[in-house]
């Protein structure tokens, strides 16, 4: 089956916001095995929206519209779609009640008059409850064509898609699509692909698709099957094979678990605490660890040490070391990690020092040179990296590598 | 004149990348006074691409295609557009030489055979040099319709657009569009809009358009004029009026200057240094300051103090204070700022403590409660904030508010 997206919103046409909904829907629908050949954007204009919907319905089985379901007169998506399907709007009592309830819960005030517009739904439409906003989702079916209307705000469209739309789309197909993820660190994209080249060449069902992310590779194993149980039986041996090949380089098989989250869990499991000492990354590494709710259990304090003086007095990096080898050196990274652990009374520590650019590079120590030191319970390992991006990219990569190194060292520690 | 964008790429249809080029082009073309009513995405498929180009040319004056100019057989944008315009391709000697030169400079190796495909251009097309890649930009004009073909990688399309395409588009119109920015902090979006409501009601040329950004408001003043000099004479009195109304709440009039950059410049100007002590933001505030190249001149060290112990031993927050008022309190924020300045030997310091969520909230101290303390040369100011987002949003807003508060206090300091 084919799917097509129409994003509604003048703010997209004006470039005020990036169309992340289209990317989200594309990825999710691809995972459900739907083919997408077209995407488009239109503003809140009746005529152009009608043309766009008719064109989309003429060439695709399913048309998903996002946005334009708000309470104002400008919001036309529901009205125009109803017109194209030849349906009248009526006030849906259940939706009216839900909106009332939502206002009580979130705004603790009265519903404004124009919000009642959002309780109007086209005749014969499936109404999908919105648990994070007022506009309901709507599904219209006719002559084998389907229009799905979803709210525009990402925090509304995503939970609605996961909870109701994805299962609906999966039921439309004789075989559903189910997938599992293996997220890998400590290994580059091309090496990872080489290691599974034979599996990818031989694959029919399930299939393996690699995705690169800064410092990580995500392998998605996707099976077509009549139900989830059958799919799992197909996917399991492939996952086992991936574990045989990548071992503990697979840091999670959970869709929503990030590398920093896996590390926080590992620290919790091993009952270890961690700290960070950052020069060129200046707080970004700590910021990523602290992204994890509950990270405070394993991370009590950290240091940003830009100047040599800070490295000396906060981390007790030796004056001699800085003088002889410089701030960007394996020796300094070593002492930063060791000193940070000691200063924070932590079991583990990561020290990062490097030249993010654009200035500060020399022939011997060019922009992009970064040393990461990792201390775990008395053992220190230092790695040298050469990044080739701009300041932002170099810092982002340095953080990714630092996390990877920390994870490797934590895995080695047997308590 | 109307403009329309066609983004070419299967990776967009699959949701592997977000279509940031469309947002970029939308914003830039809106600033040039072009009206955009349609955007679309197609894959690397001859038939569908031809349909998309013909449809776009039928309804818009200018069609900008991005992507699909690469060296492989999959890349079809140039071939299909040439077909629609009824033009043959020929090898452009200048482009061939430029590609050769580019390979020598960047890859220090030989051009691969398929790169010569990129030297083929449609008859009669304007060829735009690509200074950051091999594929040239191309402009085709016929019967008052224009197709502009641009490379897909953001680091190629952006400099090409700024350097060659924007001036070309400006020349097409009897009057060009020129604009200037006033970036404002310390004042909310709705208040800022109220403060300029009369100006916005009365505006014809130039116009003022507000854009909200986390914790900031950006006002863009745009004039239509036959040349830049005339435009500047139109814009100047409006900018003066904005300065009369917003005063030093305007932190920059430069398009590319960020709030953190303005603050680093302010510190340099006043010959002051700064440090940070972060609890709930855990390094993100420091990370933003350190985004600025050369920030090391004003920032030597900083602290991440999640635990009470860290606040005590690194920042010398009093045990009594933590016990009596708690870690999330104005008193603690005060002592964090003061203590951080002292510990780092810095002239200024920002302390942030709060509850980012999702856990940790109580009835008295709910999720989203954040205190920011700001110390500048002996004076401390503490502000209380209530944010209503998720963990990420609350941390992002806390950082924005902390930067704003720091700037306000720095402005007050007269040395």
Interface residues (C-beta under 8 A of the other chain):
Chain A: X12 X13 X14 X15 X16 X17 X18 X19 X20 X22 X23 X24 X25 X26 X27 X28 X29 X30 X36 X37 X38 X39 X40 X41 X42 X43 X45 X48 X52 X155 X211 X276 X278 X281 X282 X283 X284 X285 X286 X287 X289 X290 X291 X293 X294 X295 X296 X299 X300 X301 X302 X303 X304 X305 X306 X307 X309 X310 X314 X344 X357 X358 X359 X391 X392
Chain B: X12 X13 X14 X15 X16 X17 X18 X19 X20 X22 X23 X24 X25 X26 X27 X28 X29 X30 X36 X37 X38 X39 X40 X41 X42 X43 X45 X48 X52 X211 X276 X278 X281 X282 X283 X284 X285 X286 X287 X289 X290 X291 X293 X294 X295 X296 X299 X300 X301 X302 X303 X304 X305 X306 X307 X309 X310 X314 X344 X357 X358 X359 X390 X391 X392
